[in-house]
């Protein structure tokens, strides 16, 4: 089958990849709309410690079911569906305790298994979610990043009226923004990129430039107490460290971004502030809520997606490498 193949760092090509075989509990989809995630760019740039080449990326997948295994009962040919990309083993400690997103044998469609940047994509039946009637494929493809935003807000227990500070206004930061706003929080977003901040403002967030005045600005807006919850979505050691400084004593920090470097934190802050530092990885049981929110029209940022023909995707990755803010969100389309 035809696919966008990542052979190494910044080495992507359009080529042939073995077509998947549909097992008894599997569902085979023909992708229609597949979002380009920050994670895909990390694979492209060699910044993800889990990356192994060659691979076919793409884990924000909406498509049409074209084949089902003999034991599949919930999905049928012709159904319009999205794929939840994390495949848990079902047996390890994390899976037994309801956290397949932290599976000790972690498997991600679009990394460990071929993803949606191809003519066909295979997933287990339990990873298939039917798309509500009337929801278009581009909007539906946002279910995966929105689910990450939902999971992050669940982890941070974001509540109405709380000061929720989001570090990073990339696609995941925007998803978190939309979910936190829907929960009624006072959402404040910070980033170094002015274009991203402008778009976050369009989505209803207050914005602060990420500079040396950030800490003082947040203090002035919170009666010198700090944020109720800080959600880190930039993926750098600097933003992880800053999150602890920016949060109120006894409050919550949620780390969503993938910081590859070691992070040095002041040990004194763990007791002085009694900060709750929480990791957030992918999502658990969040796809139904994500699809419902998208179908309701409550989530706005999918409307600015830039649609690109799938087989013209190779130069798009180079473009986003050169300028990460070249587009708010790219979605590869297979007609």
Secondary structure, DSSP 8 states (H G I E B T S, - for coil): -EEEEEEETTEEEEEE-------TTEEEEEEEEEE--HHHHHHHHT--TT--SSB----EEEEEEEEE-TT--S--TT-EEEE--EE--SSSHHHHTT-GGG-TT-EEBTTTB--SSBS-EEEEGGGEEE--TT--HHHHTTHHHHHHHHHHHHHTT--TT-EEEEE--SHHHHHHHHHHHHTT-EEEEEES-HHHHHHHHHTT-EEEE-STTHHHHHHHHTTTS-EEEEEE-S--HHHHHHHHHHEEEEEEEEE-S---S-----HHHHHHT--EEEE--S-SS-HHHHHHHHHHT---GGGG-EEEEGGG-HHHHHHHHH-TTS-S-EEEE--
